[in-house]
Amino acid sequence: MGAGRTVLVTGVSRDLGRTLARTLATDPGIDRVIGVDVVPPRGDLGDVTFVRADIRNPVIAKVIAKEDVDTVVHMSVIATPGSAGARGTMKELNVIGTMQLLAACQKAEGVRTLVVKSSTTAYGASSRDPAMFTEDMEPRRPPRSGYAKDVAEVEQYVRGFARRRPDVNVTLLRCANVAGPRVVSPVMSYFRLPVIPTVLGFDPRLQFLHETDLYRVLRHAVQADRPGTFNIAGDGLLMLSQALRRAGRTTVPVPGFAFGGIGSALKSARVADLSPELVAFLTYGRGVDTTRMRTELGFEPRYTTADAFAEFAATLPPGGRRVERVLDALADHLPPVSDDRPAQLTVAGGHDG
């Protein structure tokens, strides 16, 4: 990679985008880093130049042209409607924002590299899934709503851009669920619950990517200029039951048909958002093959799936009053085991494989 590169990073008001921008700014091969978002980040941006801009607006093209940007890292595809205000706003940011950003990149002759942080959510989760998804596989059940549908549409636009601008190195990173003490996501919020509902009769397989490995792979993608789509995850798999035992959480096994009501109740109580796509994931799980990550992208995570989750679990606080709030939210949705005996709570503990 030659010196003199100018990198634009979207989504820097969120911790992941801000930290990545700061990381890239310390790279000796990068001259300047421009951070873009609709609101300024709360934390220190270091040597990053912040530009207040909405990627849903064509003005982003002027920013790219004015700053002579040659590398774009798109970090604005978000999974949490709360931070965007509402689901409609979230979809606009994800889909319309990506369309406008790609349109701006298409016009900018100087852009040579595009790195997009996507998600293994693109594969969905269903009973018909293969043991491990490779990058060439399609989801068995195409998503109909929510973040998963956003991811599918974003990836479709990115592939279209790659066809129209074959001179640009386009790297699409399908990242497993990112784990870390500061990570805010629906999956991490689920594990932060002091009492955790599980789908009765299912023990899904999980993969995690440590947050420092996320920054490392994004930085590597900027430096390496290896076009293509890559699954990114820590080595190994973790069953949900193993994860919950290691986190020492109390669990409530709930029949699948009752899970929808629980999701609504937890959302109303403002403790978690169990979307239909997350419920499917917590039922069937998902595994992705990372061979191409090593052989073609040339990246090796430092943390395994188990290590990434263990570091996150070590930071979990005790339940406290939140236990009561969650139990109250669950109470109306727990079917009785028998006429006179309520559903059982299971306190996770002990050893696992």
VOBA-1610 file (N, C-alpha, C; in pm, whole numbers, padded with zeros to 5 digits, always signed):
BEGIN
Met+00084-00120+00000Met+00000+00000+00000Met+00087+00124+00000Gly+00064+00213-00093Gly+00145+00333-00100Gly+00099+00437+00000Ala+00191+00532+00031Ala+00158+00638+00124Ala+00063+00736+00057Gly+00003+00821+00139Gly-00079+00927+00086Gly-00226+00894+00073Arg-00270+00787+00133Arg-00411+00751+00121Arg-00499+00837+00211Thr-00619+00864+00162Thr-00719+00936+00240Thr-00840+00844+00256Val-00873+00813+00380Val-00979+00716+00410Val-01098+00787+00470Leu-01217+00758+00417Leu-01342+00808+00474Leu-01412+00694+00545Val-01450+00716+00672Val-01519+00615+00752Val-01658+00667+00787Thr-01762+00593+00752Thr-01899+00632+00788Thr-01934+00577+00926Gly-02034+00638+00989Gly-02085+00586+01115Gly-01995+00607+01235Val-01923+00723+01240Val-01826+00744+01349Val-01889+00794+01479Ser-02021+00820+01480Ser-02082+00859+01607Ser-02104+00737+01697Arg-02095+00618+01640Arg-02106+00494+01718Arg-01966+00447+01757Asp-01958+00374+01869Asp-01827+00336+01923Asp-01742+00258+01823Leu-01804+00163+01750Leu-01726+00080+01657Leu-01664+00165+01547Gly-01745+00255+01488Gly-01695+00341+01382Gly-01590+00439+01431Arg-01613+00497+01549Arg-01518+00594+01606Arg-01384+00527+01635Thr-01390+00408+01698Thr-01265+00339+01734Thr-01189+00297+01609Leu-01261+00251+01506Leu-01193+00213+01383Leu-01125+00335+01320Ala-01196+00447+01313Ala-01139+00567+01253Ala-01011+00610+01326Arg-01015+00605+01459Arg-00896+00641+01537Arg-00782+00543+01510Thr-00815+00414+01498Thr-00714+00312+01469Thr-00647+00337+01334Leu-00729+00366+01233Leu-00675+00390+01099Leu-00588+00516+01097Ala-00622+00615+01180Ala-00547+00741+01182Ala-00405+00722+01233Thr-00380+00613+01305Thr-00245+00586+01357Thr-00160+00507+01257Asp-00221+00466+01146Asp-00150+00385+01046Asp-00054+00473+00966Pro+00077+00440+00963Pro+00173+00525+00890Pro+00148+00530+00740Gly+00075+00433+00684Gly+00047+00432+00541Gly-00073+00515+00502Ile-00139+00577+00603Ile-00260+00656+00576Ile-00233+00801+00616Asp-00253+00892+00522Asp-00229+01034+00549Asp-00340+01097+00631Arg-00466+01074+00587Arg-00578+01139+00654Arg-00695+01044+00668Val-00768+01061+00777Val-00893+00986+00798Val-01005+01087+00820Ile-01110+01076+00738Ile-01228+01163+00750Ile-01340+01080+00811Gly-01392+01124+00924Gly-01504+01055+00988Gly-01633+01128+00957Val-01734+01053+00912Val-01861+01113+00871Val-01976+01056+00952Asp-02067+01143+00996Asp-02191+01099+01060Asp-02284+01219+01074Val-02411+01191+01108Val-02508+01300+01121Val-02491+01376+01252Val-02434+01310+01354Val-02408+01376+01482Val-02262+01350+01520Pro-02200+01446+01592Pro-02061+01426+01632Pro-02049+01311+01733Pro-01937+01239+01730Pro-01916+01131+01828Pro-01896+01188+01967Arg-01933+01110+02068Arg-01918+01155+02207Arg-01772+01150+02251Gly-01698+01047+02206Gly-01560+01031+02252Gly-01461+01106+02166Asp-01335+01097+02207Asp-01224+01164+02137Asp-01197+01095+02003Leu-01185+01174+01898Leu-01157+01120+01765Leu-01008+01120+01730Gly-00925+01173+01820Gly-00782+01174+01791Gly-00750+01258+01669Asp-00675+01202+01575Asp-00634+01275+01454Asp-00735+01265+01340Val-00854+01218+01370Val-00958+01203+01266Val-01027+01338+01244Thr-01046+01374+01118Thr-01122+01495+01083Thr-01269+01459+01074Phe-01352+01523+01157Phe-01495+01493+01156Phe-01568+01587+01061Val-01652+01530+00976Val-01739+01608+00887Val-01883+01567+00915Arg-01963+01665+00955Arg-02104+01635+00980Arg-02176+01625+00846Ala-02219+01504+00812Ala-02288+01482+00685Ala-02377+01360+00697Asp-02488+01364+00627Asp-02584+01253+00626Asp-02564+01176+00497Ile-02527+01048+00508Ile-02500+00971+00386Ile-02626+00945+00305Arg-02744+00975+00364Arg-02868+00962+00287Arg-02886+01079+00190Asn-02799+01180+00204Asn-02810+01301+00123Asn-02698+01303+00018Pro-02730+01345-00106Pro-02626+01348-00210Pro-02504+01433-00177Val-02513+01515-00070Val-02399+01600-00032Val-02275+01517+00000Ile-02293+01389+00033Ile-02179+01302+00063Ile-02083+01295-00057Ala-02137+01310-00178Ala-02051+01309-00299Ala-01955+01428-00297Lys-02003+01543-00247Lys-01917+01662-00240Lys-01806+01643-00138Val-01838+01575-00028Val-01737+01548+00075Val-01626+01459+00017Ile-01666+01352-00053Ile-01569+01259-00111Ile-01481+01331-00214Ala-01541+01417-00296Ala-01465+01490-00398Ala-01372+01594-00335Lys-01425+01672-00240Lys-01348+01781-00179Lys-01227+01729-00103Glu-01243+01614-00037Glu-01135+01560+00047Glu-01042+01467-00030Asp-01066+01449-00161Asp-00983+01357-00242Asp-00975+01217-00180Val-01090+01164-00142Val-01096+01032-00078Val-01066+00922-00180Asp-00977+00829-00142Asp-00950+00715-00230Asp-00996+00582-00170Thr-01026+00582-00038Thr-01069+00461+00031Thr-01190+00492+00118Val-01296+00412+00105Val-01418+00431+00184Val-01443+00305+00267Val-01464+00324+00399Val-01500+00213+00488Val-01641+00241+00539His-01735+00156+00499His-01877+00179+00531His-01913+00102+00658Met-01934+00178+00768Met-01965+00119+00899Met-02105+00155+00946Ser-02189+00207+00854Ser-02318+00262+00896Ser-02436+00167+00883Val-02412+00038+00854Val-02524-00057+00848Val-02548-00107+00990Ile-02659-00061+01052Ile-02679-00081+01195Ile-02790-00182+01224Ala-02776-00250+01337Ala-02871-00355+01375Ala-02965-00312+01486Thr-02944-00192+01541Thr-03022-00149+01657Thr-03108-00028+01622Pro-03241-00047+01608Pro-03327+00066+01575Pro-03324+00176+01680Gly-03300+00138+01806Gly-03301+00235+01915Gly-03209+00352+01888Ser-03089+00325+01839Ser-02991+00431+01815Ser-03032+00518+01696Ala-03110+00462+01607Ala-03153+00538+01489Ala-03284+00610+01513Gly-03350+00583+01624Gly-03476+00647+01657Gly-03594+00556+01636Ala-03603+00489+01522Ala-03714+00399+01493Ala-03673+00308+01378Arg-03751+00202+01358Arg-03719+00106+01253Arg-03717+00173+01115Gly-03811+00266+01089Gly-03813+00332+00959Gly-03686+00411+00934Thr-03640+00483+01038Thr-03515+00560+01026Thr-03397+00467+01006Met-03399+00354+01078Met-03290+00256+01066Met-03281+00204+00923Lys-03396+00172+00864Lys-03395+00120+00727Lys-03344+00227+00630Glu-03384+00352+00653Glu-03335+00461+00569Glu-03183+00474+00577Leu-03131+00471+00700Leu-02986+00482+00718Leu-02914+00366+00649Asn-02967+00246+00667Asn-02901+00127+00613Asn-02909+00120+00461Val-03029+00130+00407Val-03051+00104+00265Val-03033+00231+00180Ile-03108+00337+00214Ile-03097+00462+00138Ile-02958+00522+00155Gly-02906+00515+00278Gly-02772+00567+00304Gly-02667+00496+00220Thr-02677+00363+00213Thr-02582+00286+00132Thr-02595+00321-00015Met-02718+00334-00065Met-02740+00370-00206Met-02674+00503-00239Gln-02695+00603-00154Gln-02636+00735-00180Gln-02484+00732-00172Leu-02431+00657-00073Leu-02286+00646-00058Leu-02224+00581-00181Leu-02286+00474-00229Leu-02233+00404-00347Leu-02245+00490-00473Ala-02353+00566-00482Ala-02369+00658-00596Ala-02257+00762-00594Ala-02224+00811-00475Ala-02115+00909-00461Ala-01981+00846-00498Cys-01959+00722-00455Cys-01834+00652-00487Cys-01822+00627-00637Gln-01937+00599-00699Gln-01936+00570-00843Gln-01892+00693-00923Lys-01934+00811-00878Lys-01897+00935-00948Lys-01752+00975-00922Ala-01699+00933-00808Ala-01565+00977-00767Ala-01459+00889-00832Glu-01391+00943-00932Glu-01292+00864-01004Glu-01173+00826-00916Gly-01149+00905-00811Gly-01034+00879-00725Gly-01052+00763-00629Val-01178+00719-00608Val-01201+00608-00514Val-01147+00478-00574Arg-01061+00410-00498Arg-00999+00286-00544Arg-01030+00166-00455Thr-01074+00192-00332Thr-01101+00083-00238Thr-01230+00109-00162Leu-01316+00009-00154Leu-01439+00017-00073Leu-01444-00106+00016Val-01453-00082+00147Val-01465-00190+00245Val-01600-00173+00315Val-01683-00278+00313Val-01816-00271+00373Val-01826-00375+00484Lys-01860-00327+00605Lys-01884-00421+00715Lys-02027-00471+00704Ser-02042-00598+00669Ser-02173-00662+00665Ser-02183-00761+00781Ser-02272-00856+00770Ser-02299-00946+00882Ser-02336-01085+00832Thr-02303-01187+00911Thr-02345-01324+00878Thr-02497-01339+00889Thr-02564-01234+00940Thr-02711-01231+00938Thr-02762-01248+00796Ala-02678-01216+00697Ala-02716-01230+00556Ala-02761-01373+00524Tyr-02713-01473+00599Tyr-02748-01613+00572Tyr-02878-01655+00640Gly-02931-01569+00728Gly-03052-01607+00800Gly-03027-01720+00897Ala-03135-01782+00945Ala-03127-01897+01035Ala-03255-01976+01021Ser-03242-02103+00983Ser-03361-02186+00967Ser-03325-02333+00988Ser-03428-02416+00995Ser-03408-02560+01016Ser-03346-02626+00894Arg-03344-02557+00781Arg-03293-02617+00658Arg-03149-02575+00627Asp-03084-02506+00719Asp-02950-02453+00694Asp-02845-02564+00686Pro-02738-02541+00608Pro-02625-02634+00608Pro-02547-02623+00740Ala-02459-02719+00764Ala-02378-02713+00886Ala-02295-02586+00890Met-02235-02550+00776Met-02155-02429+00767Met-02185-02359+00635Phe-02211-02230+00642Phe-02234-02152+00521Phe-02099-02109+00461Thr-02083-02127+00331Thr-01971-02065+00260Thr-02022-01938+00194Glu-01929-01855+00150Glu-01965-01724+00096Glu-02054-01732-00028Asp-02050-01844-00099Asp-02128-01856-00222Asp-02271-01903-00199Met-02305-01937-00075Met-02438-01990-00045Met-02539-01878-00021Glu-02663-01907-00054Glu-02774-01814-00030Glu-02849-01857+00097Pro-02919-01763+00162Pro-03001-01803+00277Pro-03110-01900+00234Arg-03141-01999+00317Arg-03245-02096+00283Arg-03383-02032+00284Arg-03400-01931+00370Arg-03525-01856+00374Arg-03492-01708+00362Pro-03515-01647+00246Pro-03483-01505+00229Pro-03554-01420+00334Pro-03484-01323+00393Pro-03545-01240+00498Pro-03658-01153+00442Arg-03762-01138+00520Arg-03877-01059+00477Arg-03886-00923+00547Ser-03809-00906+00653Ser-03819-00780+00728Ser-03694-00759+00812Gly-03687-00641+00872Gly-03586-00613+00972Gly-03444-00597+00919Tyr-03351-00607+01013Tyr-03209-00588+00984Tyr-03159-00686+00879Ala-03206-00811+00885Ala-03160-00912+00789Ala-03196-00872+00646Lys-03315-00815+00628Lys-03356-00769+00494Lys-03270-00650+00451Asp-03239-00561+00546Asp-03150-00449+00516Asp-03015-00499+00466Val-02959-00598+00537Val-02828-00653+00501Val-02832-00710+00359Ala-02938-00784+00328Ala-02952-00844+00195Ala-02957-00736+00087Glu-03031-00628+00113Glu-03042-00521+00014Glu-02910-00446+00000Val-02844-00418+00112Val-02715-00349+00109Val-02615-00429+00027Glu-02608-00561+00052Glu-02513-00644-00022Glu-02544-00647-00171Gln-02672-00645-00204Gln-02712-00643-00345Gln-02661-00514-00413Tyr-02674-00400-00345Tyr-02626-00274-00399Tyr-02474-00273-00412Val-02407-00332-00313Val-02260-00336-00317Val-02212-00421-00435Arg-02278-00534-00460Arg-02240-00617-00575Arg-02265-00542-00707Gly-02374-00467-00713Gly-02402-00387-00832Gly-02294-00282-00855Phe-02252-00217-00747Phe-02144-00117-00757Phe-02015-00182-00807Ala-01983-00300-00755Ala-01860-00370-00796Ala-01861-00401-00945Arg-01980-00432-00999Arg-01990-00459-01143Arg-01971-00331-01225Arg-02027-00221-01175Arg-02019-00095-01249Arg-01881-00030-01242Arg-01810-00056-01129Arg-01676+00002-01112Arg-01574-00111-01088Pro-01541-00189-01192Pro-01447-00300-01174Pro-01307-00253-01137Asp-01279-00122-01152Asp-01148-00069-01114Asp-01134-00047-00963Val-01245-00061-00889Val-01243-00042-00742Val-01232-00179-00673Asn-01141-00189-00577Asn-01132-00309-00494Asn-01244-00306-00391Val-01344-00394-00407Val-01459-00397-00316Val-01447-00519-00226Thr-01435-00494-00096Thr-01422-00602+00003Thr-01544-00600+00095Leu-01618-00710+00095Leu-01739-00722+00178Leu-01710-00821+00290Leu-01717-00773+00413Leu-01685-00857+00529Leu-01814-00896+00601Arg-01848-01026+00594Arg-01965-01076+00666Arg-01918-01121+00804Cys-01936-01033+00901Cys-01883-01057+01036Cys-01985-01131+01122Ala-01934-01229+01199Ala-02017-01295+01299Ala-02051-01194+01408Asn-02137-01232+01502Asn-02175-01141+01610Asn-02051-01093+01684Val-02037-00962+01693Val-01919-00904+01757Val-01940-00906+01908Ala-01839-00957+01981Ala-01847-00968+02127Ala-01743-00878+02191Gly-01785-00807+02292Gly-01693-00721+02365Gly-01768-00642+02470Pro-01699-00598+02575Pro-01764-00527+02685Pro-01839-00402+02641Arg-01793-00335+02533Arg-01856-00208+02493Arg-01950-00223+02375Val-01965-00345+02325Val-02046-00366+02205Val-02195-00356+02239Val-02266-00273+02163Val-02412-00261+02177Val-02475-00325+02055Ser-02546-00435+02076Ser-02613-00505+01966Ser-02726-00588+02026Pro-02822-00630+01942Pro-02931-00712+01996Pro-02882-00840+02062Val-02780-00906+02006Val-02732-01031+02064Val-02663-01006+02197Met-02580-00903+02205Met-02511-00873+02332Met-02611-00828+02439Ser-02717-00756+02397Ser-02821-00715+02493Ser-02892-00838+02549Tyr-02913-00937+02463Tyr-02975-01063+02507Tyr-02892-01129+02615Phe-02761-01137+02595Phe-02674-01202+02694Phe-02656-01118+02820Arg-02688-00988+02812Arg-02679-00903+02931Arg-02802-00915+03019Leu-02907-00982+02968Leu-03026-01002+03053Leu-02988-01083+03176Pro-03036-01046+03293Pro-03004-01124+03413Pro-03078-01258+03417Val-03192-01265+03350Val-03267-01390+03335Val-03290-01406+03184Ile-03246-01519+03129Ile-03242-01532+02984Ile-03340-01638+02934Pro-03439-01598+02853Pro-03530-01696+02794Pro-03460-01772+02681Thr-03479-01902+02676Thr-03426-01984+02567Thr-03542-02059+02502Val-03522-02103+02378Val-03628-02175+02307Val-03622-02322+02347Leu-03728-02368+02409Leu-03734-02504+02462Leu-03706-02607+02353Gly-03612-02697+02380Gly-03583-02805+02287Gly-03478-02772+02182Phe-03422-02651+02185Phe-03319-02611+02087Phe-03193-02564+02158Asp-03080-02595+02101Asp-02951-02550+02154Asp-02865-02504+02037Pro-02885-02380+01992Pro-02822-02334+01868Pro-02670-02318+01879Arg-02603-02332+01764Arg-02459-02310+01755Arg-02432-02161+01730Leu-02333-02107+01797Leu-02301-01964+01788Leu-02156-01944+01748Gln-02130-01835+01680Gln-01993-01792+01652Gln-01980-01645+01691Phe-01862-01609+01739Phe-01839-01469+01779Phe-01709-01419+01718Leu-01703-01286+01703Leu-01583-01217+01659Leu-01549-01113+01765His-01430-01122+01822His-01391-01026+01926His-01381-00886+01865Glu-01419-00784+01942Glu-01422-00649+01886Glu-01284-00603+01838Thr-01176-00646+01904Thr-01043-00606+01855Thr-01010-00675+01722Asp-01060-00796+01703Asp-01042-00864+01574Asp-01124-00796+01464Leu-01237-00736+01501Leu-01314-00660+01403Leu-01232-00541+01352Tyr-01171-00466+01444Tyr-01088-00353+01402Tyr-00969-00402+01320Arg-00910-00514+01361Arg-00795-00568+01290Arg-00831-00609+01147Val-00946-00674+01131Val-00980-00722+00996Val-01019-00605+00905Leu-01083-00503+00960Leu-01117-00386+00879Leu-00991-00312+00835Arg-00898-00298+00928Arg-00770-00233+00895Arg-00694-00317+00792His-00695-00447+00811His-00628-00538+00717His-00690-00527+00578Ala-00823-00518+00573Ala-00893-00508+00443Ala-00855-00379+00372Val-00839-00269+00447Val-00798-00141+00388Val-00657-00153+00330Gln-00569-00220+00404Gln-00430-00232+00362Gln-00409-00332+00249Ala-00483-00444+00255Ala-00454-00557+00166Ala-00511-00541+00026Asp-00619-00464+00012Asp-00684-00449-00119Asp-00715-00585-00183Arg-00784-00670-00108Arg-00824-00801-00159Arg-00974-00800-00184Pro-01016-00785-00309Pro-01160-00780-00336Pro-01226-00915-00314Gly-01354-00912-00278Gly-01430-01036-00259Gly-01517-01028-00136Thr-01593-01135-00114Thr-01680-01147+00004Thr-01619-01250+00098Phe-01611-01215+00227Phe-01541-01301+00322Phe-01622-01316+00451Asn-01639-01441+00497Asn-01694-01468+00630Asn-01584-01441+00733Ile-01618-01368+00839Ile-01520-01333+00942Ile-01574-01379+01078Ala-01504-01472+01142Ala-01546-01522+01274Ala-01427-01584+01345Gly-01433-01586+01477Gly-01332-01655+01555Gly-01344-01805+01536Asp-01234-01877+01557Asp-01235-02023+01541Asp-01335-02089+01634Gly-01392-02199+01587Gly-01475-02282+01674Gly-01619-02233+01685Leu-01698-02316+01750Leu-01840-02289+01775Leu-01868-02301+01925Leu-01972-02237+01970Leu-02015-02245+02109Leu-02165-02270+02107Met-02209-02373+02179Met-02353-02394+02191Met-02411-02289+02286Leu-02535-02250+02265Leu-02597-02151+02353Leu-02594-02196+02499Ser-02619-02325+02523Ser-02617-02376+02661Ser-02479-02358+02724Gln-02372-02380+02646Gln-02237-02360+02698Gln-02214-02212+02731Ala-02256-02125+02639Ala-02237-01982+02660Ala-02307-01935+02788Leu-02430-01982+02808Leu-02507-01939+02925Leu-02447-01993+03054Arg-02394-02117+03049Arg-02327-02170+03169Arg-02203-02090+03202Arg-02128-02055+03099Arg-02006-01979+03122Arg-02036-01838+03171Ala-02151-01785+03130Ala-02191-01652+03176Ala-02258-01656+03313Gly-02292-01778+03360Gly-02355-01794+03491Gly-02493-01732+03498Arg-02566-01734+03386Arg-02697-01670+03381Arg-02809-01768+03416Thr-02917-01713+03475Thr-03039-01789+03499Thr-03117-01797+03368Thr-03164-01917+03334Thr-03235-01934+03207Thr-03380-01977+03230Val-03464-01938+03137Val-03605-01978+03138Val-03637-02043+03004Pro-03643-02177+02996Pro-03680-02241+02869Pro-03828-02214+02837Val-03853-02164+02717Val-03988-02124+02677Val-04022-02191+02544Pro-04143-02245+02529Pro-04182-02300+02398Pro-04173-02194+02288Gly-04136-02237+02169Gly-04117-02145+02058Gly-04235-02056+02032Phe-04358-02111+02045Phe-04477-02030+02014Phe-04495-01913+02109Ala-04434-01919+02228Ala-04449-01812+02327Ala-04341-01706+02315Phe-04241-01731+02232Phe-04126-01641+02226Phe-04161-01503+02169Gly-04256-01499+02075Gly-04295-01371+02017Gly-04349-01275+02122Gly-04435-01328+02209Gly-04491-01247+02316Gly-04385-01200+02414Ile-04287-01286+02441Ile-04178-01249+02531Ile-04096-01135+02472Gly-04071-01145+02339Gly-03995-01039+02273Gly-04064-00905+02287Ser-04195-00903+02269Ser-04272-00778+02283Ser-04266-00726+02426Ala-04276-00818+02521Ala-04275-00777+02662Ala-04139-00720+02702Leu-04032-00784+02657Leu-03898-00736+02692Leu-03870-00601+02626Lys-03922-00583+02505Lys-03904-00455+02436Lys-03981-00345+02509Ser-04104-00376+02553Ser-04183-00279+02628Ser-04115-00241+02759Ala-04049-00341+02820Ala-03978-00317+02947Ala-03843-00251+02924Arg-03807-00231+02796Arg-03681-00167+02757Arg-03559-00241+02811Val-03563-00372+02806Val-03447-00450+02850Val-03383-00528+02736Ala-03455-00553+02628Ala-03398-00624+02513Ala-03495-00614+02396Asp-03442-00640+02277Asp-03525-00638+02157Asp-03507-00772+02085Leu-03600-00864+02109Leu-03592-00996+02045Leu-03672-00992+01915Ser-03606-00948+01809Ser-03672-00940+01679Ser-03696-01081+01625Pro-03785-01096+01525Pro-03807-01230+01467Pro-03678-01295+01416Glu-03588-01214+01358Glu-03463-01272+01307Glu-03373-01319+01420Leu-03376-01247+01535Leu-03295-01290+01649Leu-03355-01416+01711Val-03487-01425+01716Val-03553-01545+01768Val-03516-01666+01682Ala-03515-01649+01549Ala-03475-01758+01460Ala-03331-01799+01487Phe-03244-01702+01509Phe-03103-01730+01538Phe-03089-01804+01670Leu-03169-01765+01771Leu-03163-01829+01903Leu-03230-01966+01901Thr-03299-01997+01792Thr-03360-02129+01776Thr-03267-02223+01699Tyr-03221-02176+01585Tyr-03146-02264+01492Tyr-02996-02238+01490Gly-02952-02119+01536Gly-02811-02087+01532Gly-02759-02070+01390Arg-02626-02061+01379Arg-02567-02043+01246Arg-02417-02069+01256Gly-02364-02133+01153Gly-02220-02155+01143Gly-02171-02111+01006Val-02057-02041+01002Val-02002-01999+00872Val-01859-02052+00857Asp-01827-02089+00735Asp-01693-02138+00702Asp-01600-02019+00680Thr-01482-02021+00743Thr-01391-01907+00735Thr-01263-01940+00657Thr-01267-02045+00575Thr-01148-02083+00497Thr-01100-01968+00410Arg-01193-01903+00339Arg-01156-01796+00246Arg-01094-01678+00320Met-01136-01653+00445Met-01078-01546+00527Met-00927-01564+00539Arg-00885-01689+00557Arg-00741-01717+00574Arg-00667-01725+00441Thr-00724-01803+00347Thr-00651-01833+00224Thr-00648-01717+00125Glu-00756-01639+00117Glu-00764-01531+00018Glu-00745-01392+00079Leu-00811-01367+00193Leu-00796-01236+00258Leu-00665-01229+00336Gly-00619-01345+00384Gly-00493-01349+00458Gly-00505-01296+00600Phe-00622-01321+00663Phe-00645-01271+00799Phe-00665-01385+00896Glu-00609-01371+01016Glu-00621-01471+01122Glu-00666-01401+01251Pro-00788-01432+01302Pro-00831-01372+01428Pro-00742-01417+01545Arg-00724-01330+01641Arg-00645-01365+01760Arg-00731-01439+01863Tyr-00860-01411+01863Tyr-00951-01471+01962Tyr-01036-01578+01896Thr-01051-01692+01964Thr-01148-01792+01919Thr-01287-01744+01957Thr-01389-01812+01907Thr-01526-01782+01947Thr-01542-01791+02098Ala-01491-01898+02158Ala-01503-01919+02303Ala-01430-01810+02381Asp-01309-01773+02336Asp-01231-01669+02405Asp-01301-01534+02397Ala-01356-01503+02279Ala-01424-01374+02261Ala-01543-01364+02356Phe-01621-01474+02365Phe-01738-01471+02453Phe-01695-01467+02599Ala-01589-01540+02634Ala-01543-01545+02774Ala-01503-01406+02822Glu-01437-01329+02737Glu-01395-01195+02778Glu-01517-01105+02798Phe-01617-01121+02711Phe-01741-01046+02729Phe-01812-01089+02857Ala-01824-01221+02880Ala-01898-01274+02996Ala-01836-01228+03127Ala-01703-01210+03129Ala-01634-01169+03252Ala-01673-01029+03296Thr-01732-00951+03206Thr-01770-00813+03239Thr-01917-00799+03276Leu-01992-00911+03272Leu-02136-00902+03300Leu-02161-00870+03446Pro-02244-00770+03473Pro-02275-00737+03612Pro-02380-00832+03669Pro-02390-00840+03801Pro-02500-00919+03859Pro-02634-00856+03825Gly-02738-00936+03830Gly-02870-00892+03784Gly-02932-00778+03860Gly-02928-00784+03992Gly-02988-00678+04074Gly-03136-00662+04047Arg-03182-00537+04043Arg-03323-00509+04021Arg-03370-00550+03882Arg-03276-00560+03788Arg-03316-00595+03651Arg-03376-00735+03647Val-03338-00822+03742Val-03397-00956+03748Val-03548-00945+03764Glu-03591-00858+03857Glu-03734-00841+03881Glu-03804-00786+03756Arg-03742-00689+03690Arg-03802-00630+03571Arg-03820-00734+03461Val-03717-00817+03442Val-03725-00919+03338Val-03828-01024+03374Leu-03830-01068+03501Leu-03927-01170+03543Leu-04069-01117+03529Asp-04088-00989+03562Asp-04221-00929+03546Asp-04261-00929+03398Ala-04164-00899+03311Ala-04193-00896+03168Ala-04224-01035+03115Leu-04160-01136+03174Leu-04179-01273+03128Leu-04304-01339+03184Ala-04347-01292+03301Ala-04448-01364+03379Ala-04572-01404+03301Asp-04625-01311+03223Asp-04750-01338+03151Asp-04732-01431+03033His-04606-01463+03000His-04581-01542+02879His-04520-01679+02909Leu-04508-01712+03039Leu-04452-01842+03075Leu-04566-01942+03093Pro-04580-02039+03002Pro-04687-02137+03017Pro-04660-02228+03136Pro-04764-02272+03208Pro-04743-02362+03322Pro-04695-02498+03276Val-04608-02557+03358Val-04561-02692+03330Val-04673-02792+03359Ser-04751-02763+03464Ser-04869-02844+03495Ser-04972-02750+03554Asp-05086-02805+03597Asp-05193-02720+03646Asp-05153-02640+03769Asp-05066-02699+03853Asp-05036-02633+03979Asp-04888-02600+03993Arg-04809-02616+03885Arg-04666-02590+03897Arg-04622-02496+03785Pro-04563-02379+03819Pro-04522-02284+03715Pro-04398-02333+03641Ala-04367-02263+03530Ala-04247-02296+03454Ala-04123-02281+03541Gln-04023-02362+03516Gln-03903-02365+03598Gln-03798-02266+03550Leu-03728-02207+03647Leu-03608-02132+03618Leu-03490-02225+03635Thr-03392-02214+03548Thr-03272-02295+03558Thr-03155-02203+03582Val-03087-02223+03693Val-02969-02142+03723Val-02849-02211+03661Ala-02789-02144+03562Ala-02676-02205+03494Ala-02553-02206+03584Gly-02474-02311+03573Gly-02352-02320+03652Gly-02283-02450+03625Gly-02168-02470+03690Gly-02096-02594+03670Gly-02009-02590+03547His-01968-02707+03500His-01875-02715+03387His-01947-02759+03262Asp-01885-02728+03149Asp-01939-02774+03023Asp-01825-02812+02930Gly-01864-02874+02818Gly-01761-02922+02727Gly-01705-02813+02641
//
